[in-house]
Amino acid sequence: MVGRNILLTLVVGLAAAYAAWQYVPAEWTPIRLLGLGLALIGFVMWTVARFQLGNSLAVTAQAKQLVTRGIYSKIRNPIYVFASVFIVGFILILGRPKWMWIFALILPLQIWRVRKEASVLEAKFGEEYRKYRSATWF
């Protein structure tokens, strides 16, 4: 799993770097600088969250173990949160605020997936998951 995490992180990072290099802004406005900050924070925290999830990372909703350490001690779904931060930041870097519709389309899908994962986790871990859910955000 660590190998796949590293590979996906490299692919996403390189693709983002290539896209940013292709569309380097002529002028670094405050909005684009904000986007750069958001994209960097989002990417780093997304990467950390993926590694902290470890072997519990899956494409489909599964309940291998309840991860409650690290970022997961505060945020139940940091991969979704920080992927969203990265997407918004990247759109701002590119200076294409109209592309926020992409984010608007992704957000309901993420919420649907979060609910699906929550039902799977609650079915397997019951009260332990409900207690964890009440002590964390999103």
Residue pairs with C-beta under 8 A, 6 or more apart in sequence:
1 54
1 55
1 57
2 51
5 50
5 51
5 57
8 50
9 47
9 50
12 43
13 43
16 39
16 43
16 86
16 90
19 90
19 94
20 90
20 93
20 94
23 93
23 94
25 32
25 93
25 94
25 95
28 36
29 95
31 92
31 95
32 92
32 93
32 95
34 89
34 92
35 88
35 89
35 90
35 91
35 92
35 93
35 94
36 89
36 93
37 89
38 85
38 86
38 88
38 89
38 92
39 85
39 86
39 89
39 90
39 92
39 93
40 89
41 82
41 85
41 89
42 82
42 83
42 84
42 85
42 86
42 87
42 88
42 89
43 82
43 86
45 71
45 78
45 81
45 82
45 85
46 78
46 79
46 82
46 83
46 85
46 86
48 70
48 71
48 78
49 70
49 71
49 72
49 78
49 79
49 82
50 57
50 79
52 67
52 69
52 70
52 71
52 72
52 78
53 67
53 72
53 79
54 67
55 64
55 65
56 62
56 64
56 65
56 67
58 64
61 113
61 116
61 117
61 119
61 120
62 120
63 120
63 121
63 123
63 124
63 125
66 121
66 125
66 128
66 129
66 132
68 132
71 78
72 78
72 136
73 136
74 136
74 137
75 81
75 136
75 137
75 138
76 114
76 118
76 132
76 133
76 136
76 137
76 138
77 110
77 114
77 117
77 138
80 110
80 113
80 114
80 138
81 138
83 110
84 103
84 106
84 107
84 110
87 102
87 103
87 106
88 100
88 103
91 97
91 99
91 100
91 102
91 103
114 138
118 129
118 133
121 129
122 129
122 130
122 133
125 132
